[in-house]
């Protein structure tokens, strides 16, 4: 008996020239992951750098992946570290789309991307060949070919060093995308939270322009739908629309603001 896997919907979307839209789930709850799939999003961002489960906690991560698989949404997992061992672990659990935090050099990115592949740029890759969940415990047909075809590894560009090295980072073979991180960039440039500061905007623009010239898909944060639509016009292909926490705060806040009745007893 052998089984086949569906395509990585996030990778397919950007390879076909489309725009992938997703939401950061700050609850790390399988039911929310399922709901986002039912709503028709392309990906759910599971950020294990700033929160969430320990990526070494295989059972918890697998629960989130199963919820995504039920409704066909692609989990986009940000790891807390670029350690190639951690990359291999996440992929063996069944993650197919991931990205790296706080990189600084092309060598660091290349080591991580190479660890995600069985074949890398015409040479042997560094991914381990076993029969984990990603292989459906040995039942998945054409496992090596399918994983190399469907796995998507990107990197965040969110440090001053990464911006300075962006051209060499973009030259890394099999790099799936770059995700621009303006918040951490604002800290590194000495202007925390000042996303409109000229230095921050210049850094973001340098990365965006270089990625478009290198034909590497660009991802980023959307700060409201006007900003999302503007960024799509500027060539962004992966956009995070917001977060579960932000959506709940906005809706519940509006409910409370619209309430006209008393809340305290006499």
MARGUPA-479557 format. One line per 4 residues: number of its first residue (from 1); their letters; for each residue x, y, z of N, C-alpha, C. Coordinates in steps of 0.2 Angstrom, whole numbers. Example, Ala and Ser with C-alpha at 12.3 -4.5 7.8 and 13.67 -1.06 7.14 Angstrom:
2
1	AS	66,-28,39,62,-22,39,66,-16,39 | 64,-11,35,68,-5,36,64,0,39
! end
This chain:
266
1	XXXX	4,-6,0,0,0,0,4,6,0 | 3,11,-4,6,17,-5,1,23,-5 | 3,29,-2,-1,35,-3,2,40,-6 | -2,45,-8,1,51,-11,-1,57,-7
5	XXXX	3,63,-7,1,69,-4,-1,74,-8 | -6,78,-6,-8,84,-10,-2,89,-11 | -3,94,-15,2,99,-16,3,103,-10 | 8,106,-9,9,112,-4,5,118,-7
9	XXXX	0,119,-4,-4,125,-7,-1,131,-7 | 3,133,-2,6,139,-2,12,140,-7 | 16,134,-8,21,134,-13,17,135,-20 | 12,131,-21,9,131,-28,6,138,-29
13	XXXX	3,141,-24,0,148,-25,6,153,-28 | 11,153,-25,16,158,-27,20,156,-33 | 21,149,-34,24,147,-40,20,148,-46 | 13,148,-45,8,150,-51,7,157,-52
17	XXXX	11,161,-48,11,169,-49,5,172,-45 | 2,168,-40,-3,171,-36,0,174,-30 | -5,177,-26,-4,180,-19,-7,175,-14 | -3,173,-9,-5,169,-3,-6,174,3
21	XXXX	-12,173,5,-15,177,11,-16,172,17 | -13,174,23,-14,170,29,-15,175,35 | -15,171,41,-16,175,47,-12,171,52 | -9,175,57,-5,173,62,-9,170,68
25	XXXX	-9,164,69,-14,161,75,-10,162,81 | -12,166,86,-8,167,92,-11,163,98 | -16,158,96,-19,154,101,-15,147,101 | -13,145,95,-10,139,94,-15,133,96
29	XXXX	-21,134,93,-26,129,95,-28,126,88 | -29,119,88,-31,116,82,-37,118,79 | -42,120,84,-49,122,81,-48,128,77 | -44,133,79,-43,139,76,-39,138,69
33	XXXX	-35,133,69,-31,131,63,-36,129,58 | -41,124,60,-46,121,56,-51,127,53 | -53,132,58,-57,137,56,-54,141,50 | -48,143,51,-45,147,46,-45,143,39
37	XXXX	-44,137,39,-44,133,33,-51,133,30 | -56,133,34,-63,133,32,-65,140,29 | -61,145,32,-63,152,29,-59,153,22 | -55,149,20,-52,149,14,-45,153,13
41	XXXX	-42,154,19,-35,156,19,-30,151,16 | -25,154,13,-20,150,10,-15,147,15 | -14,151,21,-9,148,26,-11,151,33 | -9,147,38,-9,149,45,-2,149,47
45	XXXX	0,155,50,6,156,52,7,154,60 | 11,149,61,12,147,68,19,149,69 | 20,154,74,26,157,75,29,154,82 | 34,150,81,37,147,87,43,150,89
49	XXXX	44,156,86,50,160,89,48,164,95 | 42,168,94,39,172,99,34,169,104 | 32,163,103,27,160,107,26,153,104 | 20,150,107,18,144,104,22,138,108
53	XXXX	21,132,105,24,126,108,31,126,106 | 35,122,110,42,120,108,42,116,102 | 45,118,97,45,114,91,48,107,92 | 51,106,97,54,99,99,48,95,102
57	XXXX	42,98,103,37,94,106,33,91,100 | 35,86,98,32,83,92,24,82,92 | 22,79,98,15,78,98,10,84,98 | 12,89,101,9,96,100,9,98,93
61	XXXX	15,98,90,15,101,83,11,97,78 | 11,90,79,8,86,75,0,87,75 | -2,89,81,-9,90,82,-11,96,78 | -7,101,78,-9,107,74,-8,106,66
65	XXXX	-4,101,64,-3,99,57,-9,95,55 | -12,91,59,-17,87,57,-24,91,56 | -24,97,61,-30,101,60,-29,105,53 | -23,107,51,-22,110,45,-24,105,39
69	XXXX	-22,99,40,-23,95,34,-30,93,33 | -34,93,38,-41,92,38,-45,97,33 | -43,103,34,-46,108,30,-42,111,24 | -36,108,23,-32,110,17,-28,117,17
73	XXXX	-27,119,23,-23,125,24,-16,123,25 | -12,128,23,-4,126,24,-2,129,30 | 1,126,35,4,129,40,11,132,38 | 12,138,40,19,141,39,22,142,45
77	XXXX	27,138,47,30,138,53,36,142,54 | 37,147,58,43,151,59,46,147,65 | 52,145,64,56,141,69,60,146,74 | 61,144,80,65,149,84,72,150,83
81	XXXX	75,145,78,82,145,77,83,142,70 | 89,144,67,91,141,61,95,135,61 | 95,132,67,99,125,67,96,120,62 | 101,118,58,98,113,53,95,107,56
85	XXXX	97,105,62,94,99,66,87,101,67 | 85,107,69,78,109,70,74,109,64 | 77,111,58,74,111,52,72,104,50 | 77,99,51,75,92,49,70,90,53
89	XXXX	70,91,60,65,89,64,58,91,62 | 57,98,61,51,100,59,48,97,53 | 52,96,48,50,93,41,48,86,43 | 52,82,47,50,75,48,43,74,52
93	XXXX	41,80,55,35,80,59,29,81,54 | 31,83,48,26,85,43,25,92,41 | 29,96,43,29,103,41,32,103,34 | 29,107,30,31,108,23,33,115,21
97	XXXX	31,120,25,33,127,24,35,130,30 | 42,132,30,44,135,36,49,141,34 | 50,145,39,55,151,38,59,152,44 | 65,155,43,70,156,48,70,163,51
101	XXXX	72,163,57,72,170,61,79,173,61 | 79,179,61,85,183,62,92,180,59 | 91,179,53,97,177,49,102,183,48 | 108,181,47,113,187,45,117,186,39
105	XXXX	118,179,37,123,178,32,120,173,27 | 122,173,21,120,168,16,122,161,18 | 128,160,21,130,154,23,125,151,28 | 123,155,33,118,152,38,111,150,34
109	XXXX	109,154,30,103,152,26,104,145,22 | 110,145,18,111,139,14,112,133,18 | 115,133,24,115,127,28,108,125,30 | 104,129,32,97,127,34,93,125,28
113	XXXX	94,128,22,90,126,16,93,119,13 | 99,118,14,102,112,12,100,106,16 | 99,108,23,96,103,27,89,100,26 | 86,104,22,79,103,20,78,99,14
117	XXXX	83,97,11,83,94,4,87,88,4 | 84,83,0,88,77,-1,93,78,-7 | 91,82,-12,96,84,-17,96,92,-17 | 102,95,-17,103,102,-16,108,104,-22
121	XXXX	105,108,-27,109,112,-32,113,107,-35 | 111,101,-37,115,96,-41,119,92,-37 | 119,93,-30,123,89,-26,119,86,-20 | 121,81,-16,118,78,-11,116,83,-6
125	XXXX	109,83,-3,107,87,2,109,84,9 | 107,88,14,108,86,21,102,83,25 | 97,82,21,91,79,25,91,72,26 | 89,70,32,90,63,34,84,59,31
129	XXXX	86,53,28,81,48,25,78,43,30 | 72,44,32,70,39,37,62,38,35 | 58,35,40,51,34,39,47,37,44 | 48,44,45,44,48,50,37,49,47
133	XXXX	33,54,51,26,55,49,26,59,42 | 31,63,41,31,66,34,31,61,28 | 34,55,30,34,49,25,28,45,26 | 23,47,30,18,42,32,20,35,34
137	XXXX	25,36,38,28,30,41,30,24,36 | 33,27,30,35,22,25,30,21,19 | 24,24,20,19,22,15,18,27,9 | 22,33,10,21,38,5,25,37,-1
141	XXXX	22,37,-7,26,35,-13,30,41,-16 | 35,40,-19,40,45,-22,42,50,-16 | 43,48,-10,44,52,-5,50,57,-6 | 56,55,-8,61,60,-9,60,65,-14
145	XXXX	57,63,-20,55,68,-25,50,72,-23 | 44,70,-19,39,74,-17,41,79,-12 | 45,77,-7,47,82,-2,52,87,-5 | 56,85,-10,60,91,-13,56,95,-17
149	XXXX	51,93,-20,47,97,-24,42,101,-20 | 39,99,-14,34,102,-11,37,106,-5 | 43,105,-2,45,109,4,47,116,2 | 45,120,6,46,127,5,50,130,11
153	XXXX	56,133,10,60,136,15,62,143,13 | 59,147,18,61,154,17,65,157,23 | 66,164,23,70,167,28,67,174,29 | 67,176,36,65,182,37,72,187,36
157	XXXX	71,193,34,76,198,34,74,203,38 | 77,203,44,75,207,50,80,210,54 | 86,209,52,92,212,55,96,216,50 | 100,221,53,104,226,49,109,222,45
161	XXXX	112,216,48,117,212,44,113,209,38 | 107,206,39,104,203,34,103,207,28 | 101,214,30,99,219,24,106,220,21 | 111,221,24,118,222,21,120,216,17
165	XXXX	118,210,18,120,204,15,114,201,10 | 109,205,9,103,203,6,104,200,-1 | 109,203,-5,110,200,-12,113,193,-12 | 117,192,-7,120,185,-7,115,180,-4
169	XXXX	111,183,1,106,178,4,101,176,-2 | 99,181,-6,94,179,-12,97,175,-17 | 104,174,-17,107,170,-22,107,162,-19 | 105,161,-13,105,154,-10,101,150,-15
173	XXXX	103,144,-17,99,140,-21,93,137,-17 | 88,137,-20,82,134,-18,79,138,-12 | 81,144,-11,77,148,-6,70,150,-9 | 65,148,-5,58,149,-7,55,156,-7
177	XXXX	58,160,-2,55,167,-1,59,171,4 | 58,177,4,61,181,9,55,185,12 | 55,185,19,49,188,23,52,194,26 | 50,200,24,53,206,27,50,208,34
181	XXXX	54,209,39,52,210,46,54,217,48 | 49,222,47,50,229,48,51,230,56 | 47,226,60,47,228,67,54,227,70 | 57,221,69,64,220,72,69,224,68
185	XXXX	68,226,62,72,230,58,72,237,62 | 67,239,64,66,246,67,70,246,74 | 70,240,77,74,240,83,82,240,82 | 84,236,77,91,235,75,93,242,72
189	XXXX	89,246,69,91,252,66,91,258,72 | 89,256,78,88,261,83,82,265,83 | 77,263,80,70,267,80,65,262,82 | 64,259,88,60,254,89,52,256,88
193	XXXX	49,252,84,42,254,82,40,259,77 | 46,263,75,45,268,71,45,266,63 | 40,262,61,40,259,55,40,264,49 | 38,271,50,38,276,45,45,280,45
197	XXXX	50,278,50,56,281,50,60,280,43 | 63,285,40,66,284,34,71,278,33 | 75,277,39,80,272,39,77,265,38 | 71,265,42,67,258,42,64,257,35
201	XXXX	61,262,32,58,262,25,63,260,20 | 69,263,21,75,262,16,77,255,16 | 77,252,22,80,245,23,74,241,20 | 68,242,21,63,238,18,63,238,11
205	XXXX	64,244,8,63,245,1,69,242,-2 | 75,242,1,81,238,-2,80,231,-3 | 77,228,3,76,221,2,70,219,-3 | 65,223,-3,60,222,-8,62,222,-15
209	XXXX	66,227,-17,68,228,-23,73,223,-25 | 78,221,-21,83,216,-22,79,209,-23 | 74,208,-19,71,201,-20,67,201,-27 | 64,207,-29,60,207,-35,65,206,-41
213	XXXX	71,209,-40,76,208,-46,79,201,-46 | 79,198,-40,82,191,-40,76,186,-42 | 70,188,-43,64,184,-44,63,179,-38 | 64,182,-32,63,178,-26,56,181,-23
217	XXXX	51,177,-21,45,179,-19,46,183,-12 | 42,189,-11,43,193,-5,37,192,-1 | 38,191,5,32,191,10,33,196,15 | 27,198,19,27,203,24,21,204,28
221	XXXX	21,208,32,15,210,36,11,215,33 | 4,214,34,-1,218,32,-3,222,38 | -3,229,37,-6,233,43,-12,236,40 | -17,232,40,-24,235,37,-24,233,30
225	XXXX	-31,232,27,-31,230,21,-29,235,15 | -29,241,17,-26,246,12,-19,245,11 | -16,243,16,-8,242,16,-7,235,12 | -11,230,14,-11,224,10,-12,225,3
229	XXXX	-17,228,1,-18,230,-6,-12,233,-10 | -9,238,-6,-4,242,-9,2,238,-9 | 3,233,-5,9,229,-5,9,224,-11 | 3,221,-12,2,217,-18,4,221,-24
233	XXXX	2,227,-25,4,231,-30,11,232,-31 | 14,232,-25,22,233,-25,26,226,-26 | 22,221,-27,25,214,-29,26,209,-23 | 23,211,-17,23,206,-12,18,200,-14
237	XXXX	21,194,-12,17,188,-14,14,184,-8 | 17,185,-2,15,182,4,13,187,9 | 7,187,11,5,193,15,1,190,21 | 3,192,27,0,191,33,-5,196,35
241	XXXX	-12,194,35,-17,199,36,-18,202,43 | -16,198,48,-17,200,55,-16,194,59 | -19,194,65,-18,189,70,-24,187,73 | -25,181,76,-31,179,80,-32,184,86
245	XXXX	-27,186,89,-27,191,95,-30,197,93 | -27,200,87,-29,206,85,-36,206,82 | -38,201,79,-45,201,77,-50,201,82 | -49,197,88,-53,196,93,-53,203,97
249	XXXX	-48,206,98,-47,213,101,-52,218,97 | -51,218,91,-55,223,87,-62,221,87 | -64,215,86,-72,214,86,-75,215,93 | -71,212,98,-74,213,105,-74,220,107
253	XXXX	-69,224,105,-68,231,107,-74,235,104 | -76,233,97,-81,236,94,-88,235,97 | -89,228,100,-95,227,103,-96,231,109 | -90,231,113,-91,235,119,-92,242,118
257	XXXX	-89,245,113,-90,252,111,-97,254,109 | -100,249,106,-107,249,103,-112,248,109 | -110,246,114,-115,244,120,-117,251,123 | -124,252,123,-127,258,126,-130,257,133
261	XXXX	-131,251,135,-134,249,142,-130,250,148 | -133,249,154,-129,249,160,-125,243,161 | -119,243,164,-115,237,166,-115,236,174 | -116,242,177,-115,241,185,-122,241,188
265	XX	-123,238,193,-130,238,196,-131,244,200 | -137,245,202,-139,251,206,-136,251,213
! end
